[in-house]
């Protein structure tokens, strides 16, 4: 029952250029992205972060270095961006002209990116399985080490976080394009033995102190959904 904060990297040079970065090296944050990461640091300040884990890609590591300054940040390939293969580095405008674009938009569970001599490729379904499995495994580790009310942060990318939200909501991957995950946004999920709970999605502002673990007197069974919607944070 640990709580994971899914943090997308801040605005990157690839975002500014309108290209699909994938696993391209040397894609860092813009000035806007660094400002976004600094605002995330302010939002995280009230919390005790039990663990911080990041995609190994530069834009995520730069985000973590600002947003999670003072924390040890582990690197985990399972949190990395989708392997876009032959689409890596392509402009989004060019990719939108390809027949595969409509598959990615309308039937993403069937989308597999083209092979490439330099960059690995995978399907969106393979990416989703990798990321969801990785986050669930890390969450179980955090709970085992720090207890069921621990809060931890996973720094990742847009499509992987969308896949995690779709999984937590019980949606088929074909629905994941309905989910929006902006740069430097925070999405909050709590996993339990029964089901995941999506506590917040695509948030940009606001105090996160409500995620502070409850005192022993306030703790109650949290694997059931409250009938009627519940009373909210206490």
Phi, psi and omega in degrees: 000022173296162180247130178250132172261115180268110183254119173280146177301158178288174180307127187249170177297327177291321175301317181295326182271349180072037180242158179271102189289319185055230181260025176298135177282156173081015177264104182251194181273150169276176175301322177299317180297321179292323176295320178298316180297324178295323177292325176297319179303320178295321180291326182279344188306323182288350188261151168266113184269116182286325180203148175232128182227140184227151163306148181281359184282147191305316184296328176284318180296321178293321176298314181296324182296333178265309185292331183238034179304134181093351178256146170284124183247116177278156178253139181216118182300336182294340179269001183291165179298161173302143174277105187271001175053235183294347176273352182299127178084356181283151174288146179295328179296320178290316181298327182295344179273349183277147175302328180297333180303316181292328176294315179300322182283316191257336183216055188301334178297343180256003186274124174236131184278149187292147179294160182211151182287338184252313187254136177296155176232152175208170175272162175296328177294320178294319177300314182298316180297319180297311186288313181298315178298320180295314181293318179296321179293317179296321179299318179296323178295316180298316180297318181296325184272324190242356178099167189287352181250015180290150176242131178223167186236134173241121181261120186215210189234170185302302182297317176301318180291321176300320178296321179293322178293317178301316178298315182295329180274357181074024180270147170294148180304333179297345180264359191288343177287354174281349185262136180249131177225101183278161175305137177065015175278157177242129175243140188238126179229137173244121177269141175228176179294336183265316184193160171279154173238127176269111186269333179194149178225141170052044181271143182243335184226169172109146178292133178259013181299338179295348177272357178302133182306140180290156173291163182304324183292334183266353183288140180212177178298125185239017176265349178262147173279140180285125177293132182089355176106346177080176184259358180084181181300143179265000000 
